Each structure stands twice: as C-alpha cells, then as structure tokens.
Amino acid sequence: MEIVRRLVVAILLLAFFHACPAQAGKLAATIGHDSNDAVKVAWRMIRAPFRGDTEDYFIAGGLIAAVAVSSAMDRSMRKEMKDRPEGWAVSISDIGYNFSLTRTTYIASASLYGLGLISDNENVRRTGLEVSESFLLASIGSQILKHSLGRNRPHLENGPYHFSGPNLKDEKQSFPSGNTVTAFSLAAVLSAEAKSVPVSVLFYSLAGATAFQRMHRDRHWFSDTLGGAMLGTAVGLGVVHYHRQLLGKTTGFSVSPDKNGCRLNIEW
C-alpha cells in the first residue's frame, strides 16, 4: 500500500509541476473547483435515498426484493462453485480479485486525474475524480451494511439466513461483498464515461469476475455478490449523474411513444 500511495502522490506532483509557474495558480484553482464539486456531489448522494419519488422507491424496492429472492439460490450456487475444477476458475478469480483491489482504484483515479490536469482535458480529469468519489461512497455504504446486518459467511456453515446483527467480526460481515461493490462502482464510472459498448462489456466482465472470485473462494453467498453489484453500480452511476448535473448535462433514461410502439431513450 505504501508503494501505491507514493505512486499516487508522484502522479499528482508530476501533473502540478509539469506546468510553468504561471499555470500553477490555474492548476490550484482547478483542483479547488474539483474538490468543491466533489463535496456537492457527495452531499447529493447522501441525501438521495431520502429525496426520491414514488418511482425511485418502487425501483429500489424491486432491486432489494430481487436480492432477497436470489438468496434461495445461495446454497446451490455455493455447491456449484465448490465443485468447479480449479484450472480456468483460478485464472478468472485472480483477474477479478486484482480488479477489485483498492490500489487498482487508486491507480486508475490518480492516473486519469493527473492526465486530465496535464492535458487540460476536463472529461478525463472528472472521470478520475468520479472514480475516487464513487469508491469512497460505495465503500462507506458497504461497511455500514456489513457491520449492521452481521450476515455469516458461508464457511461458518450456519446457512444463508443467519444474521448476527451489529458486530465487528469479519466472519460475520458477508453482506454485501465489499470487493464486488468496489469492482462494480469502478466499472460503472469507467463504462459510463467511455460511452462505448465494447468498453462497457470489458469493465463489467472484470467486475463480474470479481463476484465469481468471492464465491469461488467461499467468502460470500451469491446474494452477497448480487447485492454488492447493485450497490456499486448504483453509486457509480449516481456519482456520474450528479457530476454531469453540475455541468448542465443530461443523464438518465426515458420512455416515449413512437409509430412502432415505444422508444427507450438513454442519455449519458
């Protein structure tokens, strides 16, 4: 972790001192502006669950219900993963695990933000900011749920419906999968900003490999990873949405009638 921290600092310092003294003030102002935007977006994200409309709560309720229903598959999915031969499964697990590591997010965020500063590219710079912000918010949300619910991990052999309530023991912090939350928040931001189907498929596949790894290593139930994927994606897309809202850009989707029935419009 110390090496990662040094790398992050080096990238930011390189971006700062790359500019001539006359531009140093501009860079400082840019970083200050970005920090201010990050605080605004974080505040909107914190308030969002309490300021939704009926449709928002209906969708949220549906997603929560889907996770609850998926728990019926927890035992069968665990057996499937335990019976899976090592070989290729280990390779997928390794890829997924590395994608979900904190240092991966640090490097992605610092590299994008530093590159954006050096090249004066607002979109790249903002993407780096969104990566770090979504990681922070998603991680906080994940930890709150983990410590509050106290779901027992599979290897304790207490079954998928054993919740111990508030606690600090790692073996009783199964829901949601923190690595999966991190991976999907990163994938959501990068795919939304890339605006490319192949890129989206790539990043969400890497995030999916993370979910696979957590189940393959018997660290989480299937519903843990599904819940983590939903939480990470929601936070990642939410951060992108609010940052674009500050810029006056439109994000989201709508349904409108046309001559063939109806049309789904998605704007990013």
Backbone as CSV, one residue per row, in Angstrom:
resi,resn,N_x,N_y,N_z,CA_x,CA_y,CA_z,C_x,C_y,C_z
1,MET,0.823,-1.205,0.000,0.000,0.000,0.000,0.859,1.259,0.000
2,GLU,2.037,1.207,0.650,2.917,2.375,0.698,3.411,2.732,-0.701
3,ILE,3.691,1.705,-1.504,4.139,1.947,-2.878,3.038,2.619,-3.678
4,VAL,1.805,2.159,-3.478,0.670,2.738,-4.195,0.492,4.200,-3.815
5,ARG,0.581,4.498,-2.521,0.429,5.884,-2.068,1.492,6.781,-2.700
6,ARG,2.721,6.276,-2.747,3.799,7.068,-3.330,3.559,7.303,-4.817
7,LEU,3.034,6.283,-5.492,2.744,6.420,-6.915,1.674,7.470,-7.156
8,VAL,0.621,7.436,-6.333,-0.461,8.413,-6.462,0.073,9.826,-6.257
9,VAL,0.858,10.016,-5.206,1.429,11.340,-4.921,2.347,11.786,-6.052
10,ALA,3.155,10.864,-6.576,4.086,11.203,-7.656,3.348,11.663,-8.905
11,ILE,2.255,10.982,-9.234,1.476,11.352,-10.417,0.887,12.744,-10.269
12,LEU,0.327,13.026,-9.096,-0.272,14.339,-8.865,0.789,15.438,-8.850
13,LEU,1.950,15.165,-8.243,3.025,16.156,-8.225,3.563,16.406,-9.627
14,LEU,3.665,15.337,-10.413,4.127,15.489,-11.785,3.188,16.387,-12.567
15,ALA,1.891,16.163,-12.366,0.903,16.988,-13.060,1.014,18.443,-12.634
16,PHE,1.260,18.663,-11.348,1.312,20.027,-10.821,2.555,20.772,-11.320
17,PHE,3.710,20.128,-11.217,4.952,20.810,-11.564,5.255,20.767,-13.060
18,HIS,4.452,20.008,-13.809,4.622,19.992,-15.257,4.341,21.376,-15.827
19,ALA,3.407,22.062,-15.205,3.038,23.390,-15.680,4.091,24.409,-15.255
20,CYS,4.192,25.484,-16.031,5.105,26.560,-15.662,4.509,27.325,-14.490
21,PRO,5.304,28.114,-13.783,4.803,28.844,-12.615,3.539,29.642,-12.889
22,ALA,3.424,30.176,-14.112,2.246,30.984,-14.433,0.979,30.147,-14.438
23,GLN,1.140,28.845,-14.705,-0.022,27.958,-14.765,-0.307,27.284,-13.430
24,ALA,0.637,27.379,-12.499,0.459,26.719,-11.207,-0.789,27.219,-10.497
25,GLY,-1.033,28.524,-10.595,-2.230,29.088,-9.971,-3.497,28.543,-10.592
26,LYS,-3.467,28.349,-11.914,-4.630,27.799,-12.612,-4.893,26.365,-12.170
27,LEU,-3.812,25.585,-12.025,-3.960,24.204,-11.571,-4.539,24.149,-10.161
28,ALA,-4.036,25.023,-9.301,-4.536,25.062,-7.926,-6.013,25.414,-7.907
29,ALA,-6.409,26.358,-8.768,-7.816,26.757,-8.845,-8.671,25.606,-9.365
30,THR,-8.131,24.866,-10.337,-8.861,23.726,-10.904,-9.082,22.646,-9.855
31,ILE,-8.029,22.332,-9.111,-8.141,21.320,-8.057,-9.129,21.775,-6.988
32,GLY,-9.090,23.053,-6.648,-10.033,23.586,-5.668,-11.461,23.493,-6.156
33,HIS,-11.666,23.803,-7.442,-13.010,23.714,-8.031,-13.505,22.273,-8.033
34,ASP,-12.617,21.347,-8.401,-12.995,19.932,-8.422,-13.337,19.428,-7.020
35,SER,-12.578,19.873,-6.042,-12.847,19.472,-4.653,-14.213,19.970,-4.208
36,ASN,-14.542,21.184,-4.605,-15.842,21.756,-4.266,-16.973,20.959,-4.915
37,ASP,-16.776,20.582,-6.186,-17.778,19.772,-6.880,-17.937,18.409,-6.211
38,ALA,-16.819,17.837,-5.776,-16.865,16.524,-5.130,-17.692,16.573,-3.850
39,VAL,-17.542,17.638,-3.094,-18.310,17.799,-1.855,-19.796,17.940,-2.174
40,LYS,-20.119,18.718,-3.201,-21.517,18.904,-3.593,-22.152,17.583,-4.018
41,VAL,-21.416,16.826,-4.826,-21.934,15.542,-5.301,-22.098,14.560,-4.144
42,ALA,-21.128,14.528,-3.245,-21.213,13.629,-2.092,-22.451,13.947,-1.256
43,TRP,-22.721,15.227,-1.060,-23.882,15.635,-0.274,-25.179,15.226,-0.965
44,ARG,-25.231,15.379,-2.286,-26.427,14.972,-3.030,-26.616,13.463,-2.977
45,MET,-25.521,12.723,-3.027,-25.610,11.269,-2.942,-26.109,10.834,-1.571
46,ILE,-25.658,11.497,-0.533,-26.089,11.159,0.827,-27.576,11.442,1.006
47,ARG,-28.056,12.527,0.409,-29.464,12.899,0.549,-30.383,12.123,-0.383
48,ALA,-29.837,11.578,-1.454,-30.650,10.938,-2.492,-31.655,9.902,-1.974
49,PRO,-31.252,8.990,-1.057,-32.219,7.983,-0.590,-33.434,8.575,0.120
50,PHE,-33.318,9.812,0.594,-34.412,10.434,1.343,-35.198,11.446,0.509
51,ARG,-34.799,11.623,-0.748,-35.427,12.635,-1.584,-35.967,12.064,-2.886
52,GLY,-36.160,10.735,-2.920,-36.669,10.109,-4.129,-38.172,10.267,-4.275
53,ASP,-38.680,9.959,-5.471,-40.121,9.981,-5.698,-40.649,8.548,-5.661
54,THR,-41.922,8.389,-5.943,-42.545,7.062,-5.877,-41.869,6.067,-6.804
55,GLU,-41.533,6.516,-8.011,-40.877,5.629,-8.972,-39.515,5.168,-8.462
56,ASP,-38.762,6.088,-7.865,-37.442,5.741,-7.333,-37.549,4.670,-6.253
57,TYR,-38.500,4.856,-5.343,-38.660,3.897,-4.249,-39.187,2.558,-4.764
58,PHE,-39.988,2.604,-5.815,-40.506,1.370,-6.411,-39.357,0.563,-7.018
59,ILE,-38.471,1.254,-7.738,-37.316,0.586,-8.346,-36.393,0.028,-7.267
60,ALA,-36.124,0.838,-6.240,-35.256,0.395,-5.145,-35.845,-0.827,-4.450
61,GLY,-37.163,-0.793,-4.228,-37.825,-1.925,-3.592,-37.723,-3.183,-4.439
62,GLY,-37.839,-3.005,-5.758,-37.724,-4.144,-6.663,-36.335,-4.764,-6.631
63,LEU,-35.315,-3.923,-6.562,-33.939,-4.421,-6.510,-33.662,-5.155,-5.200
64,ILE,-34.166,-4.592,-4.106,-33.992,-5.246,-2.804,-34.698,-6.594,-2.796
65,ALA,-35.897,-6.633,-3.386,-36.650,-7.884,-3.461,-35.900,-8.916,-4.302
66,ALA,-35.264,-8.452,-5.375,-34.506,-9.361,-6.239,-33.352,-10.000,-5.475
67,VAL,-32.682,-9.209,-4.649,-31.579,-9.744,-3.839,-32.110,-10.761,-2.834
68,ALA,-33.244,-10.429,-2.212,-33.836,-11.340,-1.227,-34.229,-12.666,-1.878
69,VAL,-34.839,-12.582,-3.057,-35.254,-13.794,-3.769,-34.032,-14.610,-4.197
70,SER,-32.963,-13.908,-4.585,-31.759,-14.610,-5.049,-31.120,-15.454,-3.948
71,SER,-31.430,-15.143,-2.701,-30.853,-15.919,-1.593,-31.314,-17.377,-1.629
72,ALA,-32.421,-17.628,-2.337,-32.897,-19.003,-2.469,-31.910,-19.841,-3.285
73,MET,-31.046,-19.159,-4.053,-30.057,-19.851,-4.877,-28.700,-19.958,-4.186
74,ASP,-28.584,-19.406,-2.997,-27.279,-19.345,-2.337,-26.636,-20.716,-2.135
75,ARG,-27.400,-21.660,-1.617,-26.826,-22.984,-1.333,-26.410,-23.694,-2.624
76,SER,-27.278,-23.660,-3.639,-26.972,-24.351,-4.892,-25.783,-23.707,-5.604
77,MET,-25.707,-22.383,-5.563,-24.584,-21.692,-6.196,-23.282,-21.989,-5.459
78,ARG,-23.352,-22.103,-4.143,-22.148,-22.425,-3.372,-21.645,-23.815,-3.736
79,LYS,-22.562,-24.767,-3.849,-22.178,-26.129,-4.218,-21.556,-26.145,-5.612
80,GLU,-22.149,-25.373,-6.521,-21.629,-25.305,-7.883,-20.201,-24.765,-7.896
81,MET,-19.955,-23.751,-7.101,-18.623,-23.149,-7.043,-17.603,-24.091,-6.402
82,LYS,-18.006,-24.812,-5.381,-17.090,-25.733,-4.702,-16.743,-26.918,-5.597
83,ASP,-17.677,-27.306,-6.471,-17.446,-28.437,-7.371,-16.690,-28.031,-8.631
84,ARG,-16.527,-26.722,-8.821,-15.867,-26.234,-10.030,-14.374,-26.572,-9.979
85,PRO,-13.826,-27.190,-11.051,-12.393,-27.515,-11.059,-11.552,-26.246,-11.013
86,GLU,-10.359,-26.352,-10.434,-9.517,-25.167,-10.242,-9.166,-24.521,-11.582
87,GLY,-8.255,-25.072,-12.340,-7.878,-24.598,-13.663,-8.240,-23.169,-14.021
88,TRP,-9.174,-23.043,-15.008,-9.561,-21.723,-15.514,-10.267,-20.895,-14.455
89,ALA,-10.923,-21.558,-13.510,-11.636,-20.827,-12.462,-10.667,-19.995,-11.629
90,VAL,-9.472,-20.528,-11.395,-8.462,-19.793,-10.629,-7.996,-18.571,-11.409
91,SER,-7.829,-18.738,-12.721,-7.393,-17.617,-13.556,-8.404,-16.488,-13.532
92,ILE,-9.686,-16.832,-13.663,-10.741,-15.822,-13.612,-10.765,-15.167,-12.239
93,SER,-10.606,-15.981,-11.206,-10.617,-15.455,-9.840,-9.489,-14.455,-9.619
94,ASP,-8.307,-14.785,-10.121,-7.160,-13.888,-9.949,-7.389,-12.551,-10.646
95,ILE,-7.939,-12.608,-11.852,-8.227,-11.379,-12.600,-9.247,-10.533,-11.846
96,GLY,-10.315,-11.178,-11.405,-11.363,-10.458,-10.688,-10.875,-9.863,-9.384
97,TYR,-10.051,-10.614,-8.663,-9.541,-10.120,-7.382,-8.662,-8.888,-7.574
98,ASN,-7.775,-8.936,-8.549,-6.882,-7.799,-8.803,-7.657,-6.564,-9.251
99,PHE,-8.732,-6.762,-10.000,-9.537,-5.628,-10.456,-10.221,-4.937,-9.283
100,SER,-10.526,-5.692,-8.245,-11.274,-5.140,-7.113,-10.391,-4.533,-6.026
101,LEU,-9.082,-4.685,-6.147,-8.187,-4.181,-5.109,-8.237,-2.659,-5.007
102,THR,-8.049,-2.162,-3.796,-8.060,-0.717,-3.567,-7.001,-0.020,-4.403
103,ARG,-5.840,-0.644,-4.545,-4.766,0.004,-5.301,-5.130,0.161,-6.776
104,THR,-5.970,-0.733,-7.305,-6.413,-0.595,-8.693,-7.212,0.689,-8.861
105,THR,-8.098,0.950,-7.906,-8.893,2.175,-7.946,-8.013,3.399,-7.761
106,TYR,-7.069,3.328,-6.818,-6.144,4.448,-6.591,-5.380,4.796,-7.867
107,ILE,-4.826,3.771,-8.501,-4.023,3.989,-9.705,-4.882,4.552,-10.834
108,ALA,-6.086,3.979,-11.024,-6.980,4.460,-12.082,-7.369,5.908,-11.844
109,SER,-7.735,6.224,-10.617,-8.166,7.581,-10.286,-7.036,8.590,-10.444
110,ALA,-5.877,8.292,-9.854,-4.743,9.219,-9.908,-4.232,9.399,-11.332
111,SER,-4.182,8.305,-12.094,-3.693,8.382,-13.471,-4.614,9.242,-14.333
112,LEU,-5.908,9.007,-14.224,-6.864,9.772,-15.022,-6.878,11.239,-14.616
113,TYR,-6.889,11.478,-13.312,-6.936,12.869,-12.847,-5.650,13.605,-13.225
114,GLY,-4.507,12.953,-13.018,-3.235,13.577,-13.375,-3.123,13.836,-14.864
115,LEU,-3.546,12.863,-15.672,-3.519,13.027,-17.126,-4.438,14.163,-17.557
116,GLY,-5.602,14.247,-16.902,-6.536,15.322,-17.227,-5.972,16.691,-16.914
117,LEU,-5.235,16.784,-15.807,-4.604,18.058,-15.444,-3.518,18.445,-16.450
118,ILE,-2.675,17.482,-16.784,-1.562,17.748,-17.699,-2.062,18.157,-19.082
119,SER,-3.080,17.438,-19.576,-3.585,17.687,-20.930,-4.703,18.717,-20.973
120,ASP,-5.101,19.219,-19.792,-6.203,20.177,-19.695,-7.485,19.599,-20.296
121,ASN,-7.706,18.304,-20.028,-8.890,17.606,-20.527,-9.873,17.429,-19.369
122,GLU,-10.943,18.198,-19.394,-11.887,18.189,-18.277,-12.574,16.845,-18.105
123,ASN,-12.933,16.187,-19.209,-13.643,14.916,-19.115,-12.784,13.833,-18.454
124,VAL,-11.517,13.760,-18.855,-10.613,12.763,-18.269,-10.381,13.070,-16.795
125,ARG,-10.173,14.347,-16.504,-9.948,14.755,-15.112,-11.162,14.439,-14.246
126,ARG,-12.340,14.736,-14.758,-13.557,14.488,-13.995,-13.776,12.988,-13.778
127,THR,-13.418,12.189,-14.775,-13.552,10.739,-14.624,-12.691,10.228,-13.474
128,GLY,-11.463,10.735,-13.377,-10.595,10.352,-12.265,-11.195,10.724,-10.929
129,LEU,-11.808,11.897,-10.877,-12.462,12.351,-9.645,-13.652,11.458,-9.311
130,GLU,-14.429,11.102,-10.328,-15.611,10.258,-10.116,-15.228,8.863,-9.633
131,VAL,-14.126,8.342,-10.135,-13.660,7.015,-9.716,-13.367,6.991,-8.219
132,SER,-12.614,7.985,-7.755,-12.258,8.015,-6.332,-13.474,8.297,-5.462
133,GLU,-14.351,9.169,-5.928,-15.522,9.525,-5.126,-16.509,8.365,-5.021
134,SER,-16.740,7.672,-6.123,-17.662,6.535,-6.088,-17.100,5.416,-5.216
135,PHE,-15.777,5.233,-5.270,-15.138,4.220,-4.420,-15.356,4.545,-2.945
136,LEU,-15.138,5.793,-2.583,-15.276,6.201,-1.183,-16.713,6.036,-0.697
137,LEU,-17.668,6.539,-1.467,-19.076,6.476,-1.055,-19.589,5.039,-1.029
138,ALA,-19.228,4.255,-2.048,-19.677,2.859,-2.099,-19.082,2.054,-0.951
139,SER,-17.821,2.320,-0.631,-17.164,1.600,0.469,-17.811,1.920,1.810
140,ILE,-18.149,3.188,2.007,-18.809,3.583,3.259,-20.163,2.894,3.383
141,GLY,-20.937,2.916,2.298,-22.241,2.257,2.311,-22.118,0.772,2.573
142,SER,-21.125,0.151,1.946,-20.895,-1.277,2.127,-20.547,-1.612,3.569
143,GLN,-19.663,-0.832,4.165,-19.241,-1.095,5.539,-20.383,-0.903,6.538
144,ILE,-21.231,0.073,6.286,-22.383,0.290,7.168,-23.287,-0.936,7.163
145,LEU,-23.555,-1.470,5.973,-24.408,-2.652,5.859,-23.735,-3.876,6.478
146,LYS,-22.457,-4.059,6.200,-21.729,-5.208,6.730,-21.770,-5.255,8.257
147,HIS,-21.451,-4.115,8.870,-21.384,-4.071,10.332,-22.764,-4.082,10.986
148,SER,-23.775,-3.650,10.259,-25.126,-3.585,10.830,-25.859,-4.916,10.759
149,LEU,-25.743,-5.606,9.609,-26.512,-6.831,9.404,-25.858,-8.061,10.023
150,GLY,-24.551,-8.150,9.939,-23.853,-9.288,10.541,-24.167,-10.622,9.903
151,ARG,-24.285,-10.641,8.579,-24.566,-11.914,7.915,-23.344,-12.829,7.984
152,ASN,-23.586,-14.079,8.345,-22.493,-15.046,8.483,-21.950,-15.478,7.118
153,ARG,-20.630,-15.580,7.030,-20.009,-16.022,5.787,-20.275,-17.512,5.577
154,PRO,-20.231,-17.972,4.320,-20.550,-19.370,4.007,-19.734,-20.393,4.786
155,HIS,-18.431,-20.137,4.971,-17.570,-21.148,5.597,-17.909,-21.410,7.064
156,LEU,-18.751,-20.577,7.671,-19.173,-20.831,9.050,-20.212,-21.942,9.123
157,GLU,-20.769,-22.293,7.957,-21.743,-23.390,7.851,-23.001,-23.148,8.679
158,ASN,-23.420,-21.897,8.794,-24.663,-21.586,9.506,-25.836,-21.346,8.561
159,GLY,-25.583,-21.493,7.259,-26.641,-21.283,6.284,-26.739,-19.827,5.853
160,PRO,-27.442,-19.577,4.749,-27.518,-18.222,4.187,-28.445,-17.265,4.926
161,TYR,-29.208,-17.764,5.878,-30.179,-16.890,6.546,-29.806,-16.575,7.993
162,HIS,-28.535,-16.735,8.321,-28.095,-16.468,9.693,-27.471,-15.074,9.775
163,PHE,-28.162,-14.172,10.476,-27.684,-12.801,10.675,-27.448,-12.568,12.170
164,SER,-26.273,-12.097,12.518,-25.922,-11.896,13.925,-26.161,-10.477,14.415
165,GLY,-26.566,-9.582,13.524,-26.774,-8.195,13.928,-25.461,-7.432,14.016
166,PRO,-25.492,-6.223,14.553,-24.297,-5.369,14.620,-23.107,-6.079,15.266
167,ASN,-21.951,-6.049,14.599,-20.745,-6.679,15.141,-19.523,-6.210,14.367
168,LEU,-18.349,-6.564,14.871,-17.091,-6.161,14.249,-16.283,-7.355,13.743
169,LYS,-16.857,-8.548,13.789,-16.140,-9.748,13.376,-16.226,-9.940,11.865
170,ASP,-15.065,-10.131,11.237,-15.007,-10.262,9.782,-15.840,-11.430,9.270
171,GLU,-15.836,-12.552,10.001,-16.573,-13.721,9.527,-18.087,-13.522,9.570
172,LYS,-18.519,-12.408,10.154,-19.948,-12.102,10.204,-20.247,-10.781,9.484
173,GLN,-19.526,-10.567,8.378,-19.722,-9.370,7.560,-19.817,-9.768,6.090
174,SER,-20.700,-10.710,5.830,-20.780,-11.269,4.485,-21.547,-10.389,3.502
175,PHE,-22.581,-9.708,3.974,-23.415,-8.908,3.062,-23.214,-7.416,3.272
176,PRO,-22.970,-6.707,2.142,-22.717,-7.200,0.787,-21.238,-7.505,0.590
177,SER,-20.893,-8.034,-0.563,-19.491,-8.301,-0.876,-18.786,-6.978,-1.159
178,GLY,-17.862,-6.599,-0.284,-17.168,-5.325,-0.442,-16.336,-5.249,-1.710
179,ASN,-15.646,-6.342,-2.053,-14.847,-6.350,-3.282,-15.724,-6.165,-4.509
180,THR,-16.902,-6.789,-4.483,-17.818,-6.657,-5.611,-18.359,-5.240,-5.707
181,VAL,-18.641,-4.626,-4.569,-19.090,-3.230,-4.551,-18.038,-2.344,-5.208
182,THR,-16.783,-2.512,-4.809,-15.684,-1.716,-5.355,-15.539,-1.922,-6.857
183,ALA,-15.557,-3.185,-7.281,-15.368,-3.503,-8.697,-16.470,-2.908,-9.563
184,PHE,-17.713,-3.020,-9.123,-18.822,-2.516,-9.935,-18.928,-0.999,-9.903
185,SER,-18.512,-0.361,-8.821,-18.515,1.107,-8.808,-17.480,1.625,-9.800
186,LEU,-16.325,0.965,-9.873,-15.287,1.343,-10.829,-15.758,1.088,-12.257
187,ALA,-16.343,-0.081,-12.490,-16.831,-0.421,-13.826,-17.929,0.535,-14.281
188,ALA,-18.815,0.912,-13.367,-19.928,1.797,-13.712,-19.434,3.162,-14.171
189,VAL,-18.483,3.722,-13.443,-17.951,5.047,-13.798,-17.203,4.997,-15.125
190,LEU,-16.285,4.054,-15.262,-15.465,3.986,-16.469,-16.297,3.693,-17.710
191,SER,-17.276,2.806,-17.595,-18.107,2.482,-18.754,-19.029,3.641,-19.118
192,ALA,-19.551,4.346,-18.113,-20.435,5.483,-18.379,-19.684,6.613,-19.071
193,GLU,-18.452,6.848,-18.657,-17.671,7.932,-19.252,-17.063,7.540,-20.594
194,ALA,-16.802,6.265,-20.791,-16.232,5.812,-22.063,-17.261,5.876,-23.184
195,LYS,-18.536,5.652,-22.849,-19.628,5.700,-23.822,-19.358,4.758,-24.994
196,SER,-18.885,3.572,-24.667,-18.556,2.575,-25.683,-19.042,1.212,-25.218
197,VAL,-19.802,0.534,-26.060,-20.328,-0.782,-25.691,-19.208,-1.788,-25.422
198,PRO,-18.197,-1.906,-26.295,-17.107,-2.856,-26.015,-16.393,-2.562,-24.697
199,VAL,-16.173,-1.278,-24.411,-15.506,-0.906,-23.157,-16.379,-1.275,-21.965
200,SER,-17.680,-1.028,-22.093,-18.609,-1.375,-21.012,-18.611,-2.876,-20.761
201,VAL,-18.631,-3.648,-21.846,-18.601,-5.108,-21.717,-17.321,-5.546,-21.009
202,LEU,-16.199,-4.923,-21.370,-14.915,-5.268,-20.757,-14.925,-5.009,-19.257
203,PHE,-15.308,-3.798,-18.859,-15.234,-3.444,-17.442,-16.254,-4.202,-16.595
204,TYR,-17.458,-4.387,-17.121,-18.446,-5.138,-16.344,-18.087,-6.626,-16.286
205,SER,-17.379,-7.117,-17.298,-16.905,-8.507,-17.259,-15.851,-8.675,-16.167
206,LEU,-14.963,-7.686,-16.053,-13.951,-7.720,-14.992,-14.615,-7.669,-13.617
207,ALA,-15.646,-6.835,-13.503,-16.377,-6.752,-12.233,-17.090,-8.072,-11.946
208,GLY,-17.634,-8.683,-13.006,-18.284,-9.981,-12.840,-17.296,-11.044,-12.384
209,ALA,-16.060,-10.944,-12.874,-15.017,-11.882,-12.450,-14.720,-11.721,-10.965
210,THR,-14.858,-10.500,-10.466,-14.671,-10.264,-9.030,-15.734,-11.004,-8.226
211,ALA,-16.986,-10.890,-8.666,-18.080,-11.588,-7.983,-17.838,-13.097,-8.000
212,PHE,-17.376,-13.597,-9.148,-17.061,-15.022,-9.275,-15.992,-15.423,-8.262
213,GLN,-14.945,-14.599,-8.150,-13.842,-14.903,-7.233,-14.297,-14.981,-5.786
214,ARG,-15.178,-14.066,-5.389,-15.634,-14.041,-3.999,-16.444,-15.292,-3.658
215,MET,-17.209,-15.799,-4.625,-17.963,-17.034,-4.392,-17.060,-18.257,-4.501
216,HIS,-16.151,-18.231,-5.461,-15.257,-19.368,-5.668,-14.365,-19.603,-4.458
217,ARG,-13.990,-18.526,-3.762,-13.161,-18.639,-2.561,-13.998,-18.848,-1.303
218,ASP,-15.284,-19.039,-1.487,-16.209,-19.310,-0.381,-16.245,-18.179,0.643
219,ARG,-16.037,-16.952,0.159,-16.077,-15.788,1.041,-17.465,-15.164,1.091
220,HIS,-18.270,-15.439,0.065,-19.585,-14.806,0.001,-20.622,-15.722,-0.632
221,TRP,-21.867,-15.458,-0.264,-23.008,-16.108,-0.889,-23.297,-15.396,-2.210
222,PHE,-24.051,-16.058,-3.066,-24.437,-15.466,-4.352,-25.163,-14.139,-4.150
223,SER,-26.094,-14.106,-3.207,-26.865,-12.878,-2.973,-25.992,-11.745,-2.435
224,ASP,-24.880,-12.078,-1.771,-23.933,-11.048,-1.319,-23.332,-10.318,-2.515
225,THR,-22.956,-11.105,-3.523,-22.324,-10.512,-4.702,-23.343,-9.763,-5.552
226,LEU,-24.570,-10.281,-5.621,-25.608,-9.578,-6.383,-25.918,-8.238,-5.728
227,GLY,-26.059,-8.247,-4.412,-26.308,-7.001,-3.690,-25.150,-6.033,-3.844
228,GLY,-23.919,-6.555,-3.803,-22.743,-5.711,-3.980,-22.683,-5.103,-5.366
229,ALA,-23.045,-5.902,-6.371,-23.042,-5.408,-7.750,-24.058,-4.282,-7.921
230,MET,-25.232,-4.449,-7.340,-26.271,-3.421,-7.438,-25.856,-2.142,-6.722
231,LEU,-25.301,-2.289,-5.521,-24.886,-1.116,-4.752,-23.760,-0.372,-5.460
232,GLY,-22.741,-1.099,-5.902,-21.612,-0.469,-6.574,-22.021,0.236,-7.854
233,THR,-22.871,-0.414,-8.645,-23.336,0.184,-9.896,-24.171,1.427,-9.632
234,ALA,-25.069,1.342,-8.663,-25.933,2.482,-8.339,-25.118,3.691,-7.891
235,VAL,-24.129,3.455,-7.045,-23.296,4.563,-6.561,-22.464,5.144,-7.702
236,GLY,-21.856,4.277,-8.510,-21.039,4.745,-9.621,-21.829,5.591,-10.602
237,LEU,-23.000,5.099,-11.010,-23.834,5.851,-11.950,-24.398,7.109,-11.304
238,GLY,-24.685,7.026,-10.005,-25.194,8.200,-9.296,-24.176,9.321,-9.253
239,VAL,-22.926,8.978,-8.990,-21.856,9.984,-8.949,-21.684,10.630,-10.323
240,VAL,-21.692,9.811,-11.379,-21.580,10.348,-12.741,-22.754,11.277,-13.040
241,HIS,-23.947,10.853,-12.666,-25.158,11.643,-12.908,-25.079,13.013,-12.243
242,TYR,-24.705,13.054,-10.992,-24.679,14.331,-10.271,-23.546,15.241,-10.740
243,HIS,-22.429,14.657,-11.146,-21.355,15.496,-11.691,-21.797,16.123,-13.012
244,ARG,-22.490,15.358,-13.825,-22.974,15.908,-15.091,-24.091,16.913,-14.863
245,GLN,-24.836,16.687,-13.819,-25.890,17.643,-13.469,-25.278,19.002,-13.130
246,LEU,-24.145,18.992,-12.441,-23.453,20.243,-12.119,-22.972,20.952,-13.380
247,LEU,-22.666,20.152,-14.419,-22.196,20.724,-15.683,-23.345,21.095,-16.607
248,GLY,-24.575,20.793,-16.181,-25.731,21.104,-17.011,-26.002,20.075,-18.081
249,LYS,-25.368,18.883,-17.954,-25.593,17.813,-18.922,-26.700,16.895,-18.422
250,THR,-27.346,16.209,-19.367,-28.450,15.322,-19.020,-27.975,13.878,-18.953
251,THR,-28.401,13.172,-17.923,-28.142,11.741,-17.827,-29.427,11.056,-17.399
252,GLY,-29.555,9.809,-17.780,-30.732,9.053,-17.363,-31.428,8.394,-18.537
253,PHE,-32.684,8.023,-18.346,-33.421,7.380,-19.423,-34.877,7.805,-19.367
254,SER,-35.554,7.642,-20.505,-36.972,7.971,-20.575,-37.620,7.066,-21.603
255,VAL,-38.928,6.915,-21.509,-39.688,6.105,-22.451,-40.689,7.006,-23.145
256,SER,-40.701,6.972,-24.486,-41.615,7.819,-25.246,-42.271,7.000,-26.348
257,PRO,-43.515,7.335,-26.722,-44.216,6.585,-27.766,-43.670,6.914,-29.154
258,ASP,-43.731,5.948,-30.057,-43.435,6.211,-31.465,-44.359,5.348,-32.311
259,LYS,-44.186,5.388,-33.624,-45.129,4.704,-34.510,-45.104,3.182,-34.360
260,ASN,-43.999,2.645,-33.818,-43.884,1.196,-33.645,-44.230,0.718,-32.239
261,GLY,-44.620,1.654,-31.385,-44.967,1.299,-30.011,-44.378,2.283,-29.035
262,CYS,-43.160,2.018,-28.553,-42.499,2.949,-27.645,-40.991,2.894,-27.853
263,ARG,-40.326,3.924,-27.382,-38.887,4.039,-27.559,-38.232,4.313,-26.213
264,LEU,-37.145,3.585,-25.944,-36.363,3.815,-24.733,-35.197,4.718,-25.094
265,ASN,-35.134,5.874,-24.445,-34.062,6.833,-24.701,-33.108,6.851,-23.521
266,ILE,-31.836,6.577,-23.771,-30.816,6.598,-22.727,-29.793,7.667,-23.074
267,GLU,-29.564,8.592,-22.142,-28.626,9.684,-22.376,-27.517,9.645,-21.334
268,TRP,-26.260,9.639,-21.842,-25.104,9.655,-20.948,-24.135,10.713,-21.420
